[in-house]
Amino acid sequence: MMRFNPDRDIDALRSDMIDRVFGGLLGPLSGRDLSPAIRVWESPEAFTVQALVPGLDRESLDIQAAPYGLSMGGKIRFAAPEGVTVRHSEFGNGEFRRTLQLATQIRSEAVQAGYSDGILTVTLPKVESQRVVKVKLDETVDTTAAQSN
C-alpha cells in the first residue's frame, strides 16, 4: 500500500493528462521526425533553399551539393534549464537530414550557405548552360522567304 503524496500524485496525473491530450493530437512527442520545414525558389541564375532549423548546432551542420541535388543535415539541441522538469515540449532534439533533387544542374563548387535567426539559407548557382535565357525576336530575319520553299 502506497501513501498518498499530493505533490507526486498531482504531478503524475498532470503529466499523464498532457500526454493523453497532446499525444492524441500530435502523435508521440518523443522521437519525432526532425525534418525541418523548407522552401525552395528558383531564379534564372540559381536555386535558393531555406530550412527552418532553430537550435541548430553549427558545428554539426553538414551540407553536401551534387550536380543535381542538395543534402543538408545537422543536430538540433534545446536544453532545459537546470533543476526543472520538462512536462511537455514540441521542440525537437536530435539529428535531421533533408535531401532535394533538382531538375537543373548546379555549380556544386559555388554553393553558398548562411545561418541567421534560426533559418539556414543555401544558394545553388546554376551551370550557365542550364540557365533559361530569354530570346528576343530578331527583326532582321525574313521568315516569309523560308516559308515559301
DSSP file with accessible surface (Angstrom, degrees, kcal/mol):
  #  RESIDUE AA STRUCTURE BP1 BP2  ACC     N-H-->O    O-->H-N    N-H-->O    O-->H-N    TCO  KAPPA ALPHA  PHI   PSI    X-CA   Y-CA   Z-CA
    1    1 A M              0   0  240      0, 0.0     2,-0.3     0, 0.0     0, 0.0   0.000 360.0 360.0 360.0 130.6    0.0    0.0    0.0
    2    2 A M        -     0   0  146      1,-0.0     2,-0.3     3,-0.0     3,-0.0  -0.770 360.0-121.1 -99.3 144.8    1.4    3.4   -1.0
    3    3 A R        -     0   0  218     -2,-0.3     2,-0.3     1,-0.1    -1,-0.0  -0.579  33.2-105.0 -79.0 142.0    0.9    6.5    0.9
    4    4 A F        -     0   0  147     -2,-0.3    -1,-0.1     4,-0.0     0, 0.0  -0.536  36.2-175.7 -69.5 124.2   -0.9    9.4   -0.8
    5    5 A N     >  -     0   0   63     -2,-0.3     4,-3.0     1,-0.1     5,-0.3  -0.933  11.4-160.6-122.9 104.9    1.6   12.1   -1.7
    6    6 A P  H  > S+     0   0   62      0, 0.0     4,-2.5     0, 0.0     5,-0.3   0.891  88.6  48.3 -57.3 -42.7   -0.2   15.2   -3.2
    7    7 A D  H  > S+     0   0  124      2,-0.2     4,-2.1     1,-0.2     5,-0.2   0.957 117.7  39.7 -63.7 -50.2    2.8   16.6   -5.0
    8    8 A R  H  > S+     0   0  105      1,-0.2     4,-2.4     2,-0.2     5,-0.2   0.938 118.9  46.6 -64.6 -46.1    3.9   13.4   -6.6
    9    9 A D  H  X S+     0   0   52     -4,-3.0     4,-2.3     2,-0.2    -2,-0.2   0.896 113.3  47.1 -69.3 -39.1    0.4   12.2   -7.4
   10   10 A I  H  X S+     0   0   85     -4,-2.5     4,-2.9    -5,-0.3     5,-0.2   0.918 112.6  50.5 -69.0 -40.5   -0.8   15.5   -8.9
   11   11 A D  H  X S+     0   0   55     -4,-2.1     4,-2.6    -5,-0.3    -2,-0.2   0.925 112.0  47.5 -61.5 -43.2    2.4   15.9  -11.0
   12   12 A A  H  X S+     0   0   60     -4,-2.4     4,-2.4     2,-0.2    -2,-0.2   0.915 113.5  47.9 -64.4 -41.4    2.0   12.3  -12.3
   13   13 A L  H  X S+     0   0  101     -4,-2.3     4,-2.6     2,-0.2    -2,-0.2   0.930 112.2  49.0 -64.9 -44.9   -1.7   13.0  -13.1
   14   14 A R  H  X S+     0   0  120     -4,-2.9     4,-2.5     2,-0.2     5,-0.2   0.934 112.5  48.2 -61.1 -46.4   -0.9   16.3  -14.8
   15   15 A S  H  X S+     0   0   33     -4,-2.6     4,-2.5    -5,-0.2    -1,-0.2   0.919 111.8  49.7 -61.3 -42.9    1.9   14.6  -16.9
   16   16 A D  H  X S+     0   0   65     -4,-2.4     4,-2.3    -5,-0.2    -1,-0.2   0.913 110.8  49.8 -63.1 -42.0   -0.5   11.8  -17.9
   17   17 A M  H  X S+     0   0  108     -4,-2.6     4,-2.7     2,-0.2     5,-0.2   0.925 111.1  48.7 -64.6 -43.5   -3.2   14.2  -18.9
   18   18 A I  H  X>S+     0   0   36     -4,-2.5     4,-2.6     1,-0.2     5,-0.6   0.935 111.5  50.0 -62.7 -44.2   -0.8   16.3  -21.1
   19   19 A D  H  X5S+     0   0   82     -4,-2.5     4,-1.8    -5,-0.2     5,-0.3   0.909 112.7  47.5 -61.1 -40.5    0.5   13.1  -22.7
   20   20 A R  H  X5S+     0   0  179     -4,-2.3     4,-1.4    -5,-0.2    -2,-0.2   0.934 116.9  41.6 -66.8 -46.4   -3.1   11.9  -23.4
   21   21 A V  H  X5S+     0   0   83     -4,-2.7     4,-1.4    -5,-0.2    -2,-0.2   0.980 126.5  30.7 -66.9 -56.4   -4.3   15.2  -24.9
   22   22 A F  H  X5S+     0   0   72     -4,-2.6     4,-3.0    -5,-0.2     5,-0.4   0.846 115.9  58.6 -77.0 -31.2   -1.2   16.2  -26.9
   23   23 A G  H  X<S+     0   0   25     -4,-1.8     4,-1.5    -5,-0.6    -1,-0.2   0.903 107.7  48.1 -63.0 -37.1   -0.2   12.6  -27.7
   24   24 A G  H  < S+     0   0   67     -4,-1.4    -1,-0.2    -5,-0.3    -2,-0.2   0.868 118.7  39.0 -71.5 -35.1   -3.6   12.0  -29.3
   25   25 A L  H  < S+     0   0  135     -4,-1.4    -2,-0.2    -5,-0.1    -1,-0.2   0.882 132.1  21.8 -81.5 -41.1   -3.4   15.2  -31.4
   26   26 A L  H  < S-     0   0   84     -4,-3.0    -3,-0.2     1,-0.3    -2,-0.2   0.458 101.6-121.9-109.4  -3.8    0.2   15.2  -32.4
   27   27 A G     <  -     0   0   25     -4,-1.5    -1,-0.3    -5,-0.4    -2,-0.1  -0.280  67.4 -16.8  82.9-178.2    1.3   11.6  -32.0
   28   28 A P        -     0   0  104      0, 0.0    -5,-0.0     0, 0.0    -9,-0.0  -0.332  57.7-153.0 -61.9 137.3    4.2   10.6  -29.7
   29   29 A L  S >  S+     0   0   40      3,-0.1     3,-0.6     2,-0.1     2,-0.4   0.625  73.4  75.1 -90.5 -14.3    6.3   13.6  -28.8
   30   30 A S  T 3  S+     0   0  103      1,-0.2    62,-0.0    62,-0.1    60,-0.0  -0.784 102.8  16.9 -96.7 143.2    9.5   11.8  -28.2
   31   31 A G  T 3  S+     0   0   88     -2,-0.4    -1,-0.2    62,-0.2     3,-0.1   0.779  88.2 169.9  71.6  24.3   11.4   10.6  -31.2
   32   32 A R    <   -     0   0   97     -3,-0.6     2,-0.3     1,-0.1    -1,-0.2  -0.285  45.7 -90.9 -66.1 156.0    9.5   12.9  -33.5
   33   33 A D        -     0   0  135      1,-0.1    -1,-0.1     2,-0.1    63,-0.1  -0.509  33.9-161.6 -66.6 125.5   10.6   13.4  -37.1
   34   34 A L        +     0   0   27     61,-0.3    -1,-0.1    -2,-0.3    60,-0.1   0.130  37.8 141.9 -98.0  20.3   13.0   16.4  -37.1
   35   35 A S        -     0   0   45     61,-0.1    63,-0.1     1,-0.1     3,-0.1  -0.485  50.4-131.0 -64.5 114.5   12.7   17.0  -40.8
   36   36 A P        -     0   0    9      0, 0.0     2,-0.2     0, 0.0    17,-0.1  -0.315  17.5-104.6 -71.5 152.3   12.8   20.8  -41.0
   37   37 A A        -     0   0   65     15,-0.4    15,-2.8    14,-0.0     2,-0.3  -0.504  47.4-172.7 -68.2 138.8   10.3   22.8  -42.9
   38   38 A I  E     -A   51   0A  48     13,-0.2     2,-0.3    -2,-0.2    13,-0.2  -0.898  20.4-160.9-131.5 162.0   11.8   24.1  -46.1
   39   39 A R  E     -A   50   0A 151     11,-2.1    11,-2.7    -2,-0.3     2,-0.4  -0.985   9.4-165.0-140.1 145.5   11.1   26.4  -49.0
   40   40 A V  E     +A   49   0A  68     -2,-0.3     2,-0.3     9,-0.2     9,-0.2  -0.994   7.6 178.3-130.3 133.3   12.7   26.5  -52.4
   41   41 A W  E     -A   48   0A 115      7,-2.4     7,-2.8    -2,-0.4     2,-0.4  -0.954  13.9-145.5-134.2 159.4   12.6   29.2  -55.0
   42   42 A E  E     -A   47   0A 105     -2,-0.3     5,-0.2     5,-0.2    -2,-0.0  -0.971  13.1-179.9-128.1 136.0   14.3   29.5  -58.4
   43   43 A S        -     0   0   43      3,-3.1     3,-0.1    -2,-0.4    -2,-0.0  -0.731  50.6 -95.6-116.9 173.9   15.6   32.4  -60.4
   44   44 A P  S    S+     0   0   71      0, 0.0    88,-0.4     0, 0.0     3,-0.1   0.841 124.9  38.6 -60.3 -26.8   17.2   32.3  -63.8
   45   45 A E  S    S-     0   0  101      1,-0.2    81,-3.0    86,-0.1     2,-0.3   0.727 123.4  -6.0 -95.7 -26.4   20.6   32.2  -62.2
   46   46 A A  E     - B   0 125A  11     79,-0.3    -3,-3.1    -3,-0.1     2,-0.4  -0.988  54.8-113.5-161.3 165.1   20.1   30.0  -59.1
   47   47 A F  E     -AB  42 124A  13     77,-2.3    77,-3.2    -2,-0.3     2,-0.4  -0.858  27.3-156.7-100.8 147.0   18.0   28.0  -56.7
   48   48 A T  E     -AB  41 123A  19     -7,-2.8    -7,-2.4    -2,-0.4     2,-0.4  -0.998   7.0-168.8-126.0 130.0   17.7   29.2  -53.1
   49   49 A V  E     -AB  40 122A   0     73,-2.9    73,-3.0    -2,-0.4     2,-0.4  -0.971   1.5-170.7-119.3 129.7   16.7   26.8  -50.3
   50   50 A Q  E     -AB  39 121A  32    -11,-2.7   -11,-2.1    -2,-0.4     2,-0.4  -0.980   2.1-168.6-119.3 136.1   15.7   27.9  -46.8
   51   51 A A  E     -AB  38 120A   1     69,-2.5    69,-2.7    -2,-0.4     2,-0.9  -0.985  21.8-132.9-124.8 134.3   15.3   25.5  -43.9
   52   52 A L  E     + B   0 119A  97    -15,-2.8   -15,-0.4    -2,-0.4    67,-0.2  -0.767  43.3 152.5 -87.0 103.5   13.7   26.4  -40.6
   53   53 A V    >   -     0   0    0     65,-2.4     3,-1.3    -2,-0.9    65,-0.2  -0.490  16.7-179.8-135.3  64.4   16.2   24.9  -38.0
   54   54 A P  T 3  S+     0   0   62      0, 0.0    -2,-0.0     0, 0.0    66,-0.0  -0.389  74.6  29.1 -64.7 143.6   16.1   26.9  -34.7
   55   55 A G  T 3  S+     0   0   29      1,-0.2    22,-2.1    21,-0.1     2,-0.1   0.612  84.3 168.1  82.9  12.8   18.5   25.5  -32.2
   56   56 A L  E <   -D   76   0B  13     -3,-1.3     2,-0.9    20,-0.2    -1,-0.2  -0.377  37.2-134.2 -63.9 130.2   20.9   24.3  -34.9
   57   57 A D  E >>  -D   75   0B  65     18,-2.9     3,-1.5     1,-0.2     4,-0.6  -0.790  16.6-156.3 -81.9 105.0   24.3   23.2  -33.6
   58   58 A R  E >4 S+     0   0B 152     -2,-0.9     3,-0.9     1,-0.3    -1,-0.2   0.813  88.7  59.2 -57.4 -33.3   26.5   25.0  -36.2
   59   59 A E  E 34 S+     0   0B 176      1,-0.2    -1,-0.3    -3,-0.1    -2,-0.0   0.782 104.5  50.8 -67.2 -25.8   29.4   22.6  -35.7
   60   60 A S  E <4 S+     0   0B  28     -3,-1.5    -1,-0.2    15,-0.2    -2,-0.2   0.560  80.7 124.1 -88.4  -8.0   27.2   19.6  -36.7
   61   61 A L  E <<  -     0   0B  54     -3,-0.9     2,-0.4    -4,-0.6    13,-0.2  -0.288  37.5-175.0 -61.6 131.2   26.0   21.2  -39.9
   62   62 A D  E     +D   73   0B  54     11,-3.0    11,-2.0     2,-0.0     2,-0.5  -0.954   4.8 176.4-131.9 109.1   26.7   19.0  -43.0
   63   63 A I  E     -D   72   0B  50     -2,-0.4     2,-0.4     9,-0.2     9,-0.2  -0.976   3.4-177.8-116.0 126.1   25.8   20.5  -46.4
   64   64 A Q  E     -D   71   0B 110      7,-2.9     7,-2.7    -2,-0.5     2,-0.4  -0.993   6.5-163.7-127.2 127.2   26.6   18.5  -49.5
   65   65 A A  E     -D   70   0B  36     -2,-0.4     5,-0.2     5,-0.2    46,-0.0  -0.922   8.0-179.8-112.2 134.5   26.0   19.7  -53.0
   66   66 A A  E >   -D   69   0B  49      3,-2.6     3,-1.4    -2,-0.4    40,-0.2  -0.788  48.2 -92.1-121.2 167.9   25.9   17.5  -56.1
   67   67 A P  T 3  S+     0   0   61      0, 0.0    39,-2.8     0, 0.0    60,-0.2   0.829 124.6  19.2 -53.7 -31.6   25.3   18.5  -59.7
   68   68 A Y  T 3  S+     0   0  101     37,-0.2    34,-3.4    35,-0.0     2,-0.3   0.101 124.8  35.1-126.2  23.6   21.6   17.8  -59.4
   69   69 A G  E <   -DE  66 101B   5     -3,-1.4    -3,-2.6    32,-0.3     2,-0.3  -0.993  53.9-138.4-166.7 173.0   20.9   17.8  -55.7
   70   70 A L  E     -DE  65 100B   3     30,-2.2    30,-3.1    -2,-0.3     2,-0.4  -0.998   9.7-166.5-142.1 138.9   21.5   19.1  -52.2
   71   71 A S  E     -DE  64  99B  20     -7,-2.7    -7,-2.9    -2,-0.3     2,-0.4  -0.998   9.0-176.7-128.7 129.2   21.7   17.3  -48.8
   72   72 A M  E     +DE  63  98B   1     26,-3.0    26,-3.0    -2,-0.4     2,-0.3  -0.987  11.6 156.1-126.1 137.6   21.5   19.2  -45.5
   73   73 A G  E     +DE  62  97B   0    -11,-2.0   -11,-3.0    -2,-0.4     2,-0.3  -0.973   3.5 128.1-153.2 165.5   21.9   17.7  -42.1
   74   74 A G  E     - E   0  96B   8     22,-1.7    22,-2.3    -2,-0.3     2,-0.4  -0.982  49.0 -73.6 170.9-170.3   22.8   18.5  -38.5
   75   75 A K  E     -DE  57  95B  71    -18,-0.5   -18,-2.9    -2,-0.3     2,-0.5  -0.923  27.4-156.5-117.4 141.5   21.8   18.4  -34.9
   76   76 A I  E     -DE  56  94B  13     18,-3.1    18,-2.5    -2,-0.4     2,-0.4  -0.967  15.3-174.4-115.9 130.6   19.2   20.4  -33.1
   77   77 A R        +     0   0  129    -22,-2.1     2,-0.4    -2,-0.5    16,-0.1  -0.989  17.0 173.0-132.5 127.0   19.5   20.9  -29.4
   78   78 A F        -     0   0   67     -2,-0.4     2,-0.4    13,-0.1    13,-0.0  -0.936  19.1-162.9-127.5 106.6   17.2   22.5  -26.9
   79   79 A A        -     0   0  100     -2,-0.4     3,-0.1     1,-0.0    -2,-0.0  -0.741  16.0-127.9 -92.4 137.6   18.4   22.0  -23.4
   80   80 A A        -     0   0   51     -2,-0.4     3,-0.1     1,-0.1     4,-0.0  -0.525  37.8 -94.6 -76.7 147.7   16.0   22.5  -20.4
   81   81 A P    >   -     0   0   93      0, 0.0     3,-1.2     0, 0.0    -1,-0.1  -0.285  53.6 -88.0 -59.6 150.3   17.3   24.9  -17.7
   82   82 A E  T 3  S+     0   0  195      1,-0.2     3,-0.1    -3,-0.1    -3,-0.0  -0.303 109.0  21.7 -61.7 138.2   18.9   23.1  -14.8
   83   83 A G  T 3  S+     0   0   83      1,-0.3     2,-0.3    -3,-0.1    -1,-0.2   0.588  98.1 108.7  84.1  11.8   16.7   21.9  -12.0
   84   84 A V    <   -     0   0   80     -3,-1.2     2,-0.5    -4,-0.0    -1,-0.3  -0.819  61.1-134.1-117.3 160.7   13.4   21.8  -13.9
   85   85 A T        -     0   0  100     -2,-0.3     2,-0.6    -3,-0.1    -3,-0.0  -0.963  20.1-135.0-112.5 122.2   11.2   19.0  -15.2
   86   86 A V        +     0   0   84     -2,-0.5     3,-0.1     1,-0.2    -6,-0.0  -0.671  24.3 178.0 -77.3 120.1   10.0   19.3  -18.7
   87   87 A R        +     0   0   84     -2,-0.6     2,-0.3     1,-0.4    -1,-0.2   0.760  69.6   0.6 -91.9 -32.3    6.3   18.4  -18.8
   88   88 A H        +     0   0   61    -70,-0.0    -1,-0.4   -66,-0.0     2,-0.3  -0.951  64.7 171.7-157.9 136.3    5.7   19.0  -22.5
   89   89 A S        -     0   0   46     -2,-0.3    -3,-0.0    -3,-0.1     0, 0.0  -0.962  21.3-177.4-150.9 132.5    7.9   20.1  -25.3
   90   90 A E        +     0   0   87     -2,-0.3     2,-0.4     2,-0.1    -1,-0.1   0.238  57.3 113.5-106.1   6.5    7.3   20.3  -29.1
   91   91 A F        -     0   0  130      1,-0.1     2,-0.2   -13,-0.0   -13,-0.1  -0.664  68.7-126.2 -77.2 131.8   10.9   21.4  -29.6
   92   92 A G        -     0   0   21     -2,-0.4     2,-0.4   -15,-0.1    -2,-0.1  -0.521  23.5-170.1 -80.7 146.8   12.9   18.8  -31.5
   93   93 A N        +     0   0   86     -2,-0.2     2,-0.3   -16,-0.1   -16,-0.2  -0.997  47.6  42.5-132.2 129.7   16.1   17.3  -30.2
   94   94 A G  E    S-E   76   0B  17    -18,-2.5   -18,-3.1    -2,-0.4     2,-0.3  -0.912  87.7 -35.4 137.4-162.4   18.3   15.2  -32.4
   95   95 A E  E     -E   75   0B 136     -2,-0.3   -61,-0.3   -20,-0.2     2,-0.3  -0.688  45.0-169.4-101.2 150.9   19.6   14.9  -35.9
   96   96 A F  E     -E   74   0B  13    -22,-2.3   -22,-1.7    -2,-0.3     2,-0.3  -0.928   6.0-171.7-132.3 160.7   17.9   15.8  -39.1
   97   97 A R  E     -E   73   0B 110     -2,-0.3     2,-0.4   -24,-0.2   -24,-0.2  -0.948   2.2-177.0-152.1 128.6   18.7   15.2  -42.8
   98   98 A R  E     -E   72   0B  64    -26,-3.0   -26,-3.0    -2,-0.3     2,-0.4  -0.999   4.9-169.4-125.6 136.5   16.9   16.6  -45.9
   99   99 A T  E     -E   71   0B  84     -2,-0.4     2,-0.4   -28,-0.2   -28,-0.2  -0.990   2.8-169.0-127.5 133.2   17.8   15.7  -49.4
  100  100 A L  E     -E   70   0B  26    -30,-3.1   -30,-2.2    -2,-0.4     2,-0.4  -0.964  11.7-148.5-123.6 138.7   16.5   17.6  -52.5
  101  101 A Q  E     -E   69   0B 156     -2,-0.4     2,-0.4   -32,-0.2   -32,-0.3  -0.888  16.5-155.4-102.5 136.9   16.7   16.6  -56.2
  102  102 A L        -     0   0   20    -34,-3.4     4,-0.1    -2,-0.4    -2,-0.0  -0.873  17.1-145.8-114.5 145.1   16.9   19.4  -58.7
  103  103 A A  S    S+     0   0   94     -2,-0.4     2,-0.4     2,-0.1    -1,-0.1   0.627  86.1  59.7 -81.2 -14.7   15.9   19.3  -62.3
  104  104 A T  S    S-     0   0   22    -36,-0.1     2,-0.1   -37,-0.0    -2,-0.1  -0.939  91.2-110.6-119.8 138.9   18.6   21.7  -63.4
  105  105 A Q        -     0   0   60     -2,-0.4    22,-2.0    22,-0.1     2,-0.3  -0.390  34.6-156.6 -68.2 140.2   22.4   21.2  -62.9
  106  106 A I  B     -F  126   0C   3    -39,-2.8     2,-1.2    20,-0.3    20,-0.3  -0.758  26.5-108.8-114.1 163.1   24.1   23.4  -60.4
  107  107 A R    >   -     0   0   83     18,-3.1     3,-1.9    -2,-0.3     4,-0.3  -0.762  33.6-168.6 -88.9  92.6   27.7   24.5  -59.9
  108  108 A S  G >  S+     0   0   38     -2,-1.2     3,-1.2     1,-0.3    -1,-0.2   0.840  81.6  56.5 -54.5 -38.7   28.5   22.5  -56.8
  109  109 A E  G 3  S+     0   0  154      1,-0.2    -1,-0.3    -3,-0.1    -2,-0.0   0.670 105.6  52.2 -72.5 -12.2   31.7   24.3  -56.1
  110  110 A A  G <  S+     0   0   23     -3,-1.9    -1,-0.2    15,-0.2    -2,-0.2   0.322  76.5 128.7-106.6   7.8   29.9   27.7  -56.0
  111  111 A V    <   -     0   0   34     -3,-1.2     2,-0.3    -4,-0.3    13,-0.2  -0.397  39.9-163.0 -66.6 138.5   27.2   26.8  -53.4
  112  112 A Q  E     -C  123   0A 139     11,-2.1    11,-3.0    -2,-0.1     2,-0.3  -0.944   6.1-169.6-125.0 147.1   27.0   29.3  -50.5
  113  113 A A  E     +C  122   0A  60     -2,-0.3     2,-0.3     9,-0.2     9,-0.2  -0.984   6.6 176.2-137.7 148.0   25.3   28.9  -47.1
  114  114 A G  E     -C  121   0A  40      7,-2.3     7,-3.1    -2,-0.3     2,-0.4  -0.977  14.6-151.8-145.7 156.1   24.4   31.1  -44.2
  115  115 A Y  E     +C  120   0A  46     -2,-0.3     2,-0.3     5,-0.2     5,-0.2  -0.986  26.3 152.1-135.1 122.7   22.6   30.8  -40.9
  116  116 A S  E >   -C  119   0A  76      3,-2.2     3,-1.9    -2,-0.4    -2,-0.1  -0.977  64.7  -3.5-152.8 136.4   20.7   33.6  -39.2
  117  117 A D  T 3  S-     0   0  155     -2,-0.3     3,-0.1     1,-0.3    -1,-0.0   0.828 128.4 -53.0  53.0  37.5   17.7   33.8  -36.8
  118  118 A G  T 3  S+     0   0   11      1,-0.2   -65,-2.4   -65,-0.2     2,-0.5   0.561 114.4 113.8  80.5   7.4   17.1   30.0  -37.0
  119  119 A I  E <   -BC  52 116A  53     -3,-1.9    -3,-2.2   -67,-0.2     2,-0.5  -0.958  52.8-154.3-118.9 124.1   17.0   29.9  -40.8
  120  120 A L  E     -BC  51 115A   2    -69,-2.7   -69,-2.5    -2,-0.5     2,-0.5  -0.840  14.2-166.2 -92.2 125.9   19.6   28.1  -42.9
  121  121 A T  E     -BC  50 114A  40     -7,-3.1    -7,-2.3    -2,-0.5     2,-0.5  -0.977   6.1-174.9-118.5 125.5   19.8   29.6  -46.4
  122  122 A V  E     -BC  49 113A   0    -73,-3.0   -73,-2.9    -2,-0.5     2,-0.5  -0.982   8.8-158.4-122.2 126.0   21.7   27.8  -49.2
  123  123 A T  E     -BC  48 112A  45    -11,-3.0   -11,-2.1    -2,-0.5   -75,-0.2  -0.925   5.2-168.5-107.2 126.7   22.2   29.4  -52.6
  124  124 A L  E     -B   47   0A   0    -77,-3.2   -77,-2.3    -2,-0.5   -13,-0.1  -0.875  11.9-149.3-118.9  94.8   22.8   27.0  -55.5
  125  125 A P  E     -B   46   0A  21      0, 0.0   -18,-3.1     0, 0.0   -79,-0.3  -0.373  19.9-122.3 -65.5 140.5   24.0   28.7  -58.7
  126  126 A K  B     -F  106   0C   2    -81,-3.0   -20,-0.3   -20,-0.3     2,-0.2  -0.495  26.8-100.6 -79.5 152.4   23.0   27.0  -61.9
  127  127 A V    >>  -     0   0   32    -22,-2.0     3,-2.1    -2,-0.2     4,-0.6  -0.534  37.3-121.6 -66.0 136.6   25.5   25.9  -64.5
  128  128 A E  G >4 S+     0   0  140      1,-0.3     3,-1.2    -2,-0.2    -1,-0.1   0.860 111.4  55.7 -56.3 -36.8   25.4   28.6  -67.2
  129  129 A S  G 34 S+     0   0   99      1,-0.2    -1,-0.3     3,-0.0    -2,-0.0   0.700 106.9  52.6 -70.0 -14.7   24.5   26.1  -69.9
  130  130 A Q  G <4 S+     0   0   68     -3,-2.1    -1,-0.2   -25,-0.1    -2,-0.2   0.495  85.6 109.8 -95.8  -7.5   21.4   25.1  -67.8
  131  131 A R  S << S-     0   0   71     -3,-1.2     2,-0.4    -4,-0.6   -86,-0.1  -0.428  73.2-119.2 -72.2 145.1   20.1   28.6  -67.3
  132  132 A V        -     0   0  110    -88,-0.4     2,-0.4    -2,-0.1    -1,-0.1  -0.705  32.4-162.3 -82.4 129.7   16.9   29.6  -69.0
  133  133 A V        -     0   0  110     -2,-0.4     2,-0.4     2,-0.0     0, 0.0  -0.943  17.8-125.6-118.9 134.5   17.7   32.6  -71.3
  134  134 A K        -     0   0  184     -2,-0.4     2,-0.5     1,-0.0    -2,-0.0  -0.651  25.5-149.3 -78.1 126.9   15.0   34.9  -72.8
  135  135 A V        -     0   0  128     -2,-0.4     2,-0.3     3,-0.0    -1,-0.0  -0.875   6.5-148.0-102.0 127.6   15.3   35.0  -76.5
  136  136 A K        -     0   0  184     -2,-0.5     2,-0.3     1,-0.1     0, 0.0  -0.697  25.3-104.3 -94.6 146.5   14.4   38.2  -78.3
  137  137 A L        -     0   0  144     -2,-0.3     2,-0.7     1,-0.1    -1,-0.1  -0.516  29.7-133.2 -69.5 129.1   12.9   38.3  -81.7
  138  138 A D    >   -     0   0   90     -2,-0.3     3,-0.9     1,-0.1    -1,-0.1  -0.769  12.2-160.2 -87.4 116.9   15.3   39.4  -84.4
  139  139 A E  T 3  S+     0   0  161     -2,-0.7    -1,-0.1     1,-0.2    -2,-0.0   0.682  83.7  62.7 -72.6 -15.7   13.7   42.0  -86.5
  140  140 A T  T 3  S+     0   0  119      2,-0.1     2,-0.4    -3,-0.0    -1,-0.2   0.605  78.3  97.3 -90.6  -8.6   16.1   41.5  -89.5
  141  141 A V    <   -     0   0   90     -3,-0.9     2,-0.8     1,-0.0    -3,-0.0  -0.678  65.0-147.0 -85.2 128.4   15.2   37.8  -90.2
  142  142 A D     >  +     0   0  105     -2,-0.4     4,-0.6     1,-0.2     3,-0.2  -0.834  18.9 177.7 -96.4 107.8   12.7   37.4  -93.1
  143  143 A T  H  > S+     0   0   83     -2,-0.8     4,-1.5     1,-0.2    -1,-0.2   0.664  70.4  72.3 -84.5 -16.6   10.6   34.3  -92.3
  144  144 A T  H  > S+     0   0   84      1,-0.2     4,-1.4     2,-0.2    -1,-0.2   0.878  94.5  53.8 -69.4 -32.1    8.4   34.6  -95.4
  145  145 A A  H  > S+     0   0   52      1,-0.2     4,-0.6     2,-0.2    -1,-0.2   0.899 108.6  48.8 -68.1 -38.4   11.2   33.5  -97.7
  146  146 A A  H  < S+     0   0   76     -4,-0.6     3,-0.4     1,-0.2    -1,-0.2   0.841 109.9  52.7 -71.0 -29.9   11.8   30.4  -95.6
  147  147 A Q  H  < S+     0   0  151     -4,-1.5    -1,-0.2     1,-0.2    -2,-0.2   0.799 100.7  59.7 -76.7 -29.2    8.1   29.5  -95.6
  148  148 A S  H  <        0   0   94     -4,-1.4    -1,-0.2    -3,-0.1    -2,-0.2   0.686 360.0 360.0 -76.4 -14.8    7.6   29.7  -99.4
  149  149 A N     <        0   0  174     -4,-0.6    -3,-0.0    -3,-0.4    -4,-0.0  -0.218 360.0 360.0 -81.9 360.0   10.2   27.0 -100.1
